[in-house]
Amino acid sequence: MMSNAAGEHSPGVNASERTTAACLALLLLAACASPPQGRPPETGRPMPAAVPAQNDAAADASFDWHPLVIAPFGTRLVDSPIRLHEVLLFREQSLGAAETESKDCYAVDGTMPAFAGRAPEEYLMCFEHDRLDRIEVSVRIEAEVAAGDFGRACALWLGNAQPLAKADDACEGRDADTAFSARLVVLPGEPTAELHMTLSNAARRDAELAEPPEPQAPP
């Protein structure tokens, strides 16, 4: 009986061999479905582009002072394109009356132009003989990054300008008819440093220097 039962089995692999073959087939199928090492799985759609991190050049662009000149130098006070209100500058009270008479400064009614990626603490438009002659701006920067930011900003300013002076906490120069003077004030223990920027009408000063001296009266 056993021999006849055995004889009824179909020729080929036995049950153990069939199980082994099935396992091998499953392993091969899994290997084919897995992506190669180091490559992302193919989904039929392109991988999204990585978002580039903000680099120093993009950050330094916020230090461009040109947008601070919201009206051309020489603009008359009555022709100002924005609403202004006069402010008192206590630091000028020690000057003589003759020196302060023509230095009237005004603050902006509304939103001030941003500088260094921040809203200024102070933005003043100063007029001499009722014509815009100077713009003063100050912003606060985190103390731990202030020196590095100021150094890169100074290099940016001087790269587009005629350099006049440079120090660790000061940067001066000229770009076309505008002179700029920046300084960084860092106080020990303070969480922020103050960046001051003064923009002035260099063309007017050039004209004053070019004027011939007044003839002197004969003795």
C-alpha positions in Angstrom: 0.0 0.0 0.0 2.8 2.4 0.9 4.5 1.8 -2.4 1.3 2.3 -4.4 0.6 5.5 -2.4 4.1 6.7 -3.1 3.6 5.9 -6.7 0.6 8.1 -6.9 2.7 11.2 -6.1 3.5 13.3 -9.2 7.2 13.4 -10.2 9.1 16.7 -9.2 10.1 18.5 -6.1 8.7 17.4 -2.7 6.8 19.7 -0.3 9.9 20.9 1.5 11.6 21.9 -1.8 8.4 23.7 -2.9 8.4 25.7 0.3 12.0 26.7 -0.1 11.4 27.8 -3.7 8.5 29.9 -2.7 10.5 31.7 -0.1 13.3 32.4 -2.6 10.7 33.8 -5.0 9.4 36.2 -2.3 12.9 37.4 -1.4 13.7 38.1 -5.1 10.4 40.0 -5.5 11.1 42.1 -2.4 14.6 42.9 -3.6 13.3 44.0 -7.0 10.8 46.3 -5.4 13.3 47.9 -3.0 15.1 51.0 -4.4 18.9 50.9 -4.8 20.8 52.1 -1.8 21.2 55.9 -1.7 18.4 56.5 -4.3 14.9 57.8 -3.5 12.0 55.5 -4.5 10.5 56.1 -7.9 6.9 57.4 -7.6 6.4 58.5 -11.2 6.6 62.1 -10.1 9.7 64.3 -9.9 11.1 64.9 -6.5 10.4 68.4 -5.2 13.3 70.8 -5.4 15.0 71.6 -2.1 14.2 75.0 -0.7 17.5 77.0 -0.6 18.5 78.4 2.7 18.8 82.1 3.0 22.4 83.0 2.2 24.5 85.9 3.4 23.9 87.8 0.1 20.2 87.8 0.6 20.5 88.8 4.2 23.0 91.6 3.4 20.6 93.0 0.8 18.4 94.2 3.6 21.3 96.6 4.6 21.0 98.5 1.3 20.5 102.1 2.4 19.2 103.5 -0.9 15.5 102.8 -0.1 15.9 105.0 2.9 16.1 108.0 0.6 12.3 108.3 0.1 12.6 111.8 -1.4 15.5 113.3 -3.4 17.9 115.5 -1.5 17.1 119.1 -2.1 13.4 118.5 -2.0 11.5 121.5 -0.4 9.7 120.8 2.8 6.4 122.0 1.3 6.9 119.5 -1.6 7.5 116.4 0.7 5.7 113.4 -0.8 4.9 112.1 2.7 3.3 113.6 5.8 5.9 114.7 8.4 5.8 116.2 11.9 8.6 118.2 13.5 10.6 116.8 16.3 13.0 118.3 18.8 16.6 117.0 18.8 17.9 117.4 22.3 21.4 116.4 21.2 21.5 119.7 19.2 20.4 122.0 22.0 24.0 122.5 23.1 24.8 124.1 19.7 24.5 127.8 19.2 21.3 129.3 17.8 22.9 130.1 14.5 23.9 126.4 14.0 20.4 125.0 14.9 18.3 127.6 13.1 18.4 125.8 9.7 18.5 122.2 11.0 14.9 121.3 11.3 14.2 117.6 11.5 10.9 115.8 10.9 9.6 112.3 11.6 7.3 110.3 9.3 3.6 110.1 9.9 3.0 106.5 9.1 5.2 103.5 8.3 9.0 104.1 8.2 11.1 102.4 5.5 12.7 99.2 6.8 16.5 98.9 7.3 18.5 95.8 8.1 15.3 93.8 7.9 13.8 95.7 10.8 11.5 98.7 11.5 13.7 101.6 12.6 13.6 103.0 16.1 14.2 106.4 14.6 13.8 107.8 11.1 14.3 111.6 10.6 14.4 113.8 7.6 16.3 117.0 8.3 16.0 120.2 6.2 18.4 123.0 5.8 16.9 126.2 4.6 13.7 124.2 4.0 15.4 121.7 1.7 16.1 118.1 2.5 19.7 117.8 3.4 20.1 114.8 5.8 18.4 111.6 6.7 19.1 109.8 10.0 18.1 106.2 10.8 18.7 103.9 13.8 17.9 100.3 14.3 18.6 97.7 16.9 20.4 94.4 16.1 20.9 91.4 18.3 24.2 91.9 20.1 25.7 88.5 19.2 25.3 89.0 15.5 25.7 92.8 15.3 29.5 92.9 14.7 29.4 90.3 11.9 26.4 91.9 10.2 27.9 95.4 10.4 31.2 94.1 8.9 29.4 92.5 5.9 27.1 95.5 5.5 30.2 97.9 5.4 31.8 95.8 2.7 28.6 96.0 0.8 28.4 99.7 1.1 32.0 100.3 0.2 31.8 97.9 -2.7 29.3 100.2 -4.4 30.8 103.5 -3.2 33.9 105.7 -3.1 35.5 104.7 0.2 36.4 107.4 2.6 37.0 105.6 5.9 36.5 102.3 7.6 36.8 101.1 11.2 35.5 98.2 13.3 32.6 100.3 14.5 32.3 103.0 11.8 31.9 103.0 8.0 31.8 106.1 5.8 31.7 106.6 2.1 30.0 108.2 -0.8 27.8 106.8 -3.6 27.2 109.3 -6.4 25.7 112.5 -4.8 24.9 110.8 -1.4 27.4 110.5 1.5 26.8 107.9 4.1 28.1 107.5 7.6 27.3 104.5 9.8 28.4 103.5 13.3 27.7 100.6 15.5 27.2 101.2 19.2 27.6 98.1 21.4 27.1 98.4 25.2 28.4 95.7 27.4 25.7 93.5 28.9 23.0 94.9 26.5 21.1 92.3 24.4 21.0 94.6 21.4 23.4 97.0 19.6 22.4 100.2 17.9 23.2 100.9 14.3 23.1 104.5 13.3 23.1 105.6 9.6 23.3 109.2 8.4 22.8 110.0 4.7 23.6 113.5 3.5 23.5 115.7 0.4 27.1 115.5 -0.8 26.2 117.3 -4.1 25.3 120.4 -2.1 28.6 120.3 -0.2 30.5 119.9 -3.5 28.7 123.0 -4.8 29.6 125.0 -1.7 33.3 124.0 -2.0 33.3 125.0 -5.7 32.0 128.5 -5.0 34.7 131.2 -5.4 35.6 132.9 -2.2 34.1 136.3 -1.6 36.4 139.1 -2.5 37.9 140.8 0.5 37.6 144.4 1.0 40.8 146.4 0.5 42.7 147.3 3.7 
